[in-house]
């Protein structure tokens, strides 16, 4: 699943934060001016978007950077933004797309995750009601990879009607240039050590999402920190201070 901080390509490191986008060479020397996250997307999509929660990955098989961000949280005009570099140089040009989350303005999208395989680029998240801020369902946006990389269109299929009982479904980075299916996983039930796995199959322009199957493990986990027993967060080597792990969502 996807990193919140950045990605590494053959010659560059690209760091994406809510505050800024920064590109350096592998020696850490900045190779282009850092810009705000809003400014990066405004260069291709115009201004007026309030962006947050960026995710980026480098696809070694196509030699492209893939970048997603959400825009206008808790708004009737919530958007998924997706960009693909035109080469392995992230300082060069990008194809950019904006997809409105809900044409009725009822729901907005939060908690994005990013994945890909040879056929698709997948952005997932959770839909919340604009009026009540209550969870409506998980959502999976499956983009035709060739259309995105070629700058043709933002052709995509949205799945959410069968995901009303799901939350934070996380697509995989598929580092296999021959695998047709794209896999996604979700925390299902930590008290019995179970996760849920989904599969996207079909053709690049007509993807299909299965409803998910439960995989049973033998190691359980807590859904969130245990505040009664020394706070159940991640230990660090050589230091007593622990890492805040937030909750059990896969990311």
N, C-alpha and C positions, 0 to 999 in steps of 0.2 A: 504494500500500500504506500501512500504517498508521503513525501517529506514536507514539513511546513517551512523549511529553511531554504533549500536550494538544490542544485544539481551540478554535476561535473560532466563536461564534454571532453573532446580530444584536446582542446586548447584553452578552454575557458571554464570558469566557475561562475555560475549565475545564482545570486542570492535574491530571494523574493520575500519581502516582509510586508506587513500592513503599512509600514511607513515609507518603504522605498524599494527600488530595484537597483542592484549593484552588480556589475560584471567586471571580473578581474581575470588576469592570466593565471596560470597555475603556480606562479611565484607570489601571487597575492597582490600584484600591481594592478591598480584600476586602469582599465583600458578604454573606458568611456565614462562620461559624466553620469553619476548616479542621479536617478530621477525619482519622484514620488510614484507610488503605485498608481494613483489617479492619472498622472502625467503620462506614464507608459501607455496606458490604454487610450487616453485621449488622442495620442499621436495617430492612431488608426481608426478610432471610433467617434472622435469628437468629445467635447467636454460634457459636464453635467452628470457624470456617473460617480457615485460614491462607492469606491471599491474596498474589498476586504477579503481575507482568507485566501491568499494566493497559494498555488501549488505548481511546481515545475518539474519536468523530467527531461533527460536527454535520451532519445531513441537511437541506439547505435546502428540499427539495421537500416534506417532511412537517413541517418545523419541529420536529424532535425531535433530542435527543441520544441517541446509541447508545454503550453502554459495555460492555466485556467485561474479564474478569479470570479468571485461573486460581486454583484453590485446592487446598491439600493436595498439594504437589509431592512426588514420590518416595513416594507413599502408595497404599495399596489403595483409598482413598476420594478419589481425584482428581476434581475437578469443573471444568466450564466454567460460569462465571457470566455472565449477560447481563442488561443492564438497558436500558430505554428511558424517557426522560422523558415525562411526560404533556403537556408543552407546550414552547415554546421557552425556558422559564425553568428552568435546571438546579437552581435552589435550591428548586423546588417538588417535587412527588411523582414517583416512579418506579415502573414495573412491573419487578419483578426475578424472575429465573428461575435455578435451579441444575440442571445436567444432569450426572449422574454419568458419568465418562468410560468406565468399563469395569465393568459389573455383576458380572463375575467377580473384579474386583480384580487382574487380571494386569498391566495397563499403566496408566501415568499420562501426562498430556499436558504438554508444554513448548513454549516458543517460539511463543506465539499471534500470529496476525495477524487483522485485522478488515477486512471489506469489506461493500458493500451495493449493491443496485440497487433498482428499483421493486418487485420481487417478493420479494427475500430479504435477510436479514442473514446473512453468512457469517463463521464463526470457524474458522480453520485452525490446525494445530499439528503437533507430532511426538509419536508414541506411543513411550514407552520402557518396557522391562520393569522392574517394581518390584523383582524379585529380582536382576537382573543389571545394570540400568541401560543395557542395549544398545538401540539403535534398533530398533523393530519396523516402523513404517511412518509415513508422513504420514497426517493425518486432516483431513477437511473436514466441518464441521457446518453444515448449510444450514437456517436457521430461516425459517419462514413469516412474512414481515414484518408482514402484517396482524394475525396472532395475537399477535405480540410487542408491537406498538404499541398494540393494543387492550386489552392486559391479559387476553386470553382464555386463552392457554396458551403453553407453550414448545414448540409443535409444530415438529419438526425431523426431518431425515434425516441420517444419518452415512455418510460414504464413507471407507473405508480399505482394503478388501480388494484393490483394484487399485492401491494406492499404496505397496506394499512396497519399491519401488525409488526412491521419491521422498522429498524432504526439504524442508521449509519452503516449501510451496506458498502463494503470497501472493495473496489476493483483492483486487480493485480497488475503489476508491471510484468508483461510477458516477454522475457528475454529468450524467445525461441521464435525464429523467423518462419517456422513452418506450421506452428500450432493454429488450428482453425478456431477453436473455442477460446473464449475469454472467461476466466473464473473470477468470482466475487465471494467474499466471506463476510460474516456478520457474527458478532457476539450474540449467542442465543440464550444460554442458561449457565451461568457460572457455578451455581450450586451443584450441578451435576456434570460439569466439565464438558458442555456441549457447545459447538459452533454450528452455524448454518452456512451451506455453500450453495451458490447460484451459478448457472452457466449461461452465457450468451452464445448462441449458435446461429445457424442460418447463413445468409449471404451478406456481403458488406452493406448493401442498400436495404435489405429486409431482415434485420436481426430478430431473433426470438430470445426471450428471457424465460428460463424455467422458474418454477415457483419456489425452488430451494429444497434441499435435503439436509437433515440433521446428521452431524457427525459427532459421535459420542467419544469422549476421552476419559481419562481416569485421574486427571488432576483438576480440582475445582479452583475457583478464584472468586474474589469479592467483586461486586458490581461497582464499588467505590471505596474510598479510604475508610478504614475502621477507626473512628475518632475515639473509641473507648479503650483501644489497646495500642497506645504509642503511635497512632496514625499509620495506617497500612499503606506506606508509600515506598518508593524504590530506594534500596540502599546504595551507597557509594563506597568504593574501595578506599580505605584509609581515612575515612572521615565519618563522624557520627551523624552529620546533617543528611537528611534524606531528600530524594527528588519527589516533587509533587506529581503524582501520576494521574491526577484528576479522576478518571473513571475507566471503565473497561472497554470503551469503544476502540475498535481497531483503526489505526491511522498510520 
